[in-house]
Amino acid sequence: MTVALALEQLLNGLQLGVMLFLMAAGLTLIFGVMGLINLAHGSLYMVGAFACAAVAAWTGSFWIGLIASLVAAAAAGAIVELVVIRRLYDRDHLDQVLATFALILMFSEGTRWLFGSFPLYLDIPPLLQGAVTLPGGTQYPVYRLAIIAAGAIVAIGLYMLISKTRLGMRIRAGESDREMIGALGVDIRTLYTVVFALGAALAGFAGAMVGALQSVQVGMGEPVLILAFVVIVIGGIGSIKGALLGALLVGVTDTMGRFLLPQIFAFFAPPAQAGMIGGAVASMLIYIVMAVILAVKPRGLFPAAHA
Amino acid sequence: MNRENLVNFILAVLLLAVPFAANMAGQPFYVTLATRVAILALAATGLNLALGLGGLVSFGHAAFFGIGGYVAGILATHSFSGEPLLFGLSGTNQMWVIWIVAVLLAGLLGLAIGAISLRTSGVYFIMITLAFAQMVYYFAVSWPAYGGEDGLSILVRNQFPGVMTMRPLGFFLICYVVLLVGIGLFALIRASRFGNALQAARQNEVRVATVGIQPYRIRLTGFAISAMMTGLAGALFADLNRFVSPSMLSWHMSGELIVLIVLGGTGRLFGPLAGAALYVAFEYALGGITERWQFFLGLILLVVVLFARGGLLGLLAGKARHG
């Protein structure tokens, strides 16, 4: 094991964490403001990826595709909120889970209907192709660094939006007392639609960025959705800060676990077995971390004040 | 006999009559469909203990369902190959042994998952049960000894004394009897002191604690029993398909189990059976019409959740009495 390889894995973990943050931020915002658990968030991620791949293939430009992914995911989010989600705010969590589970079925099958069963491919834009040399001599793809940077910019932007703007003030007010801000004359229904569309756009953006690394296919959102759930449970549901730290923790733990555990087990067991046990434990590692954190702090690391 | 009992009785008789008629008409496929209904209904009845009585929305019951399936698969494989399993114990192809092991393991897993998950409530509980089920799922995928991602085939359906299990009708009858026992157990638990405490903990946790019952213990017990019943259904399901794979552990499976309960009617004695029958019928009927049946299933489910609360039994037998 070299330091360079470890550094590369650490960056991969950061990149995963940043993507998870984009997903988790939307989920946690929607839960914090509207008290809604949204399983269909992964579908919005998929919508973003498909929109980006389709538009990029049509126009030949990744950047137009990226904009399309934001627009498509936000629009899909707004439509879903207007038609379905707003009927669910007063329902219990079971109804919310079921209705959004139904939405997943519809989104997945609908996408398969539109685009067929074969995965689409999305090329990395020419500007971000190639690799840089890390200290230690390994090559690292520029695109992954760009994802980390984009995620950091979005995180800062989101922080500014929520802490410095009027919309952000309303979102925070909505989190602490939604009846009160309704009584103060804020159009709460529009605010909910905006928050939902914002969360959807973040998910769509993440989907588009990751789409260039993996194939764009139906069902791609589901593993990410579940990781994002782990993230917000660890971070404390409703807390953006918790989502950020949780996402980085999960991203780095998962990647480093897959890299290090087989090597650690190699001290005790023959290589083939060590790989097998290490791989199996590594795939469960973040859930074990989650269980430990919850055993100590049942409401996550940064529990939101209410909820 | 009140209306709900009548509907329940008709459901139970129908589930028994359809396979016999199909068998006589030489259509064993419908026997298999009915077996599927019975097994899914059993799994959902297990979940209904936690969800319907205890109000514990577990989104991770696929873990127990899958564990049951893998117990059947692994024991049968070892019995077939003759390799010892653990500590020199051999595998088995006797269903009743498999059932006992499946129930015990699912119960233990239920205790472990429940002990941590029940410290939380609400959305946290939903997500944590989901995450634990995913943990088991990924373990099954990445553990190559029993097929990993490809799953594990059971070459010959396991044996039950006095029944030709390879005959569809014989196996159906086993599943049917087990389902009735499961539903009976649900009814007994619901009427028992323990069941009352479990329901009371759903309705008002503070009051339960005030009269000196610890809600946590009651819920944990309920959750473990629920896991056991779902695990047993998993063992039967593996035998039905003669195949077990990580898809039995996937979160879609957990979702489907919840869907069955809600389609049928949450907390109702025969809700899971009504839901499972409806679900399998949808799957079969829509699947015959269009390849895109999942889309329409989603649409129907959405309409049921938004507008037709109470499910099929709510429609047929009226509102549930508050229990």
Interface residues (C-beta under 8 A of the other chain):
Chain A: F31 I37 V84 R87 L88 H93 L94 D95 V97 L98 A99 F101 A102 L103 I104 L105 M106 S108 E109 G110 R112 W113 E222 I226 F229 V230 I232 V233 I237 M276 G279 A280 A282 S283 M284 Y287 I288 M290 A291 L294 A295 P298 R299 G300
Chain B: L51 V57 F59 I116 R119 T120 G122 V123 Y124 I126 M127 I128 L130 A131 F132 Q134 M135 Y138 F139 V141 S142 W143 P144 A145 W251 G255 I258 V259 V262 T266 R292 Q294 F295 L297 G298 L299 L301 L302 V305 L306 R309
